[in-house]
Amino acid sequence: MIKGTLYGIGVGPGDPELLTLKAIKAIHDCDVLTVPDSSAENKIARSIVHEYIVTKTVLHLELPMTCDKFELKKSREIAADTICAKLDTGKSVGFLTLGDPMLYSTYSYLHKLITARGYPAIVIPGVTSFCAAAAALGEPLCEGGESLHIIPALYDNIENILSLDGTKVLMKSGSKLIDIVNHLKEKEIEAKMAQRVSMDGERLYRDLSGDMDTDYFSILIVKDKGTGSLSCCSNVAASPPRVPPTEPDD
């Protein structure tokens, strides 16, 4: 029997209107859809595509958010086994992921595991959160000959990050967000900040002088002095809700 095809489907940062036509077509064509069963990203990703999946079979994969390498490897192998079992029946399987499938996405690990076993795979790119953040802030990411650095701030030293030339996009700052913001204040680096960009509860900070919430979906955009300001995506000047706040039932 012909093996089914795996689709890594980027559904964008949160606003359903940022879902691409190609992603909608892939969702429609897939026999089975899969989502991680262990994070807020699951609920948001499903909310974005809700109207397109009401008649679809959706499998929840146990993919915990942990730094334990053994647990990560084990859970990814089990998830790959589950997907491959469907592919072996000739069914096409779509993995839904926020943003883009090839940028800090669980899908990228499954893609390597499953394609290494000989299964075909197609990746549908999605609008990234930092591009959506730059658009919401009206802040160009790069101009002229500027370079761009995409950095998981949870794992890197802030001093090393700020020493890089060009624009620094700090993602996945997690529990270090407040420490990073305080460091920027101490160094008197001008900043804007945004959280939950294009989602329900989006907030945009034009500076870091006031109080702010912490949020997993936070992005910092830091530009060199003289070429722009530092921006971080969060919750000031709240925007209208764009994504249903509740998770639809299967």
Buried (B, 14 or more C-beta within 10 A) or exposed (E): EEBBBBBBBBBBBBBBEBBBEBBBEBBEEBBBBBBBEBBEBBBBBBBBBBEBBEEBBBBBBEBEEEEEEEEBEEBBEEBBEBBBEBBEEEBBBBBBBBBBBBBBBBBBBBBEBBEEEEBBBBBBBBBBBBBBBBBBBEBBBBEEEBEEEBBEBBEBEBEEBBEBEBBBBBBBBBEBBEEBBEBBEEEEBBBBBBBBBBBBBBBBBBBBEEEBBBBBBBBBBBBBEEBBBBBBBBBBEEBEEBBBEEEEEE
